[in-house]
Amino acid sequence: MTGTRRDNWLALIFCARVLLYANFMVYAACLPALLQEWQMSAVQAGAIASGFMAAYAVSLFFSSWLADYFGAKRVFVVSAVSSAASAMVFGFFADSYFSGLVLYPLAAVTQGGLYTPAILLFSDRYDRSRRGTAVGYLIASTSVGYAFSLAVSGLFLQWSGYRAAFIATGILPALGALLSWLALRRTSNVVHLRPQGLRVWRVLRGNREARNLVAGYTSHCWELLGMWSWTPAFFAASFALAGNGLAETAQFGAYLAASMHLVGSFASASMGRLSDHWGRRRVLIAVAAAGASLSFTIGWLIAAPTYLLIVLGLLYYFAVIGDSPVLSTALSESVEAGYLGSVLAVRALLGFSAGAVAPLAFGAVLDWTNPTGGEVTQWGWAFVVLGLGGALATWYAYRFQGSASHTAAR
C-alpha cells in the first residue's frame, strides 16, 4: 500500500490513460459536421454513439471478469495494446455512416480493460484512507483524456476536416500503450483467492450496499454517457443561433466540451478526496442531486446568453462526473477483493448498457420534439430524459448507508 504524493506510478498511469482515450470523444466532437457529411438523422447519429457504448459495456464486462481470474495488470496491458490498434483502424477507415457503425464499436470493444481493471490495480495499491483520492485521480485521467480527445479533434477538424481529426486521434493511443507498459513493468500481477462455490449473483444478493451502488452507477451512466454524446452538438447549436457557420460551431462545441471535461477531472479528484474526509454517502447524495437538477434545466436554455450557458455547462460537467470516483471507491470497500472484478463486470454491463441506450433515446426525443428537416432548437425534453437517471442516482445514494470519514475514524 502507498500514498498518493510524489507517486511516479500514478503519474505514468494518468498520462497513459489520457493518450489511450484520445479517440474516445472524436465522434462526439465531429458530430455537427458528420450529420451533414454522412447525411445522418439524429437517430442514426445516436445509433453510432449507442453502438459504441454497447460494445464498451460488453468490453467492460469481460475485462472485469477476466481480471479476477488472470490478474488486473495482464488485462490492462492487453487492452492498451489492442485499443491502440483498433483506434488506428477507425481513424484511417471510417468514412460513412455504415463504416462508422461498424468500426466505432470495434474500437470500443478493446477499451474496457483500461477502466475496471485499473480500479482493481488501485484497490490493491492504495489503502482505504487514501483510496478515494487515488481513484479520484484515476477517474480524472479519463476526463482529461476526453478533454484531450475533444481538443485534438477540434484542432484538426478546423484545419482539415473530420478525416484529419479521425487519423490524429487514431495514432495517439499507441504512445499511451507504451507508457502503460513502462508504468506496469514492475507491478505484480495479482490474482486474489475466492471462496469455492460462491457466485457473483449470490454476492450481490447478500450485499445490500453493493446493490445500491450498482443501481446508482447504472442510473449515473444513463445521465453521464447521454450527456457526453450530445453536449458538443448542443453547444454548437447554441452558438449557431448567433449565425456562425458549420466549421465554427463544430469547433466551438468541441473546445467547450473539452474545457468542461477538464472541469470534470477536477471534480473527480476533488470529490474523491472529499469523500475520504466527509464520507462516501454525503458526497454521493450532494453531487447526484446537483447533476439531476442541471439536467432538468440546461436544455431549455439554448437561447440563453453564451456566458450563462458556459457557466451552467461547467457546473453540469462537475456535478454529473463528481460521483463517479466515489461510486467506484465505495464499491471496492463493500465487496471482497476476490469478487470485486466480477461485481465490477456486472456493474459495467448494466451501467454502460444504460449508457448505450441513452444517446439513442436522446436522439429520438430530439427528432420527436423538432420539425422534420428543420433547425433543431428544442433541446429541453431530451435533457429531461437524462435527468431521470440523475434523479434515480440520487435516490440510490440516499439508500446507501455509506462509510464514515476515514480521517475521522483514525
Secondary structure by P-SEA (a helix, b strand, c coil): cccccccaaaaaaaaaaaaaaccccccccccccccccccccaaaaaaaaaaaaaaaaaaaaaaaaaaacccaaaaaaaaaaaaaaaaaaaacccccaaaaacaaaaaaaacccccaaaaaaaaaccccccaaaaaaaaaaaaaaaaaaaaaaaaaaaacccaaaaaaaaaaaaaaaaaaaaaacccccbbbbbbbccccaaaaaaacaaaaaaaaaaaaaaaaaaaaaacaaaaaaaaaacccccaaaaaaaaaaaaaaaaaaaaaaaaaaaaaaacccaaaaaaaaaaaaaaaaacccccccccaaaaaaaaaaaaaaaacaaaaaaaaaaaaccccaaaaaaaaaaaaaaaaaaaaaaaaaaaaaaaccccccccccaaaaaaaaaaaaaaaaaaaaccccccccccc
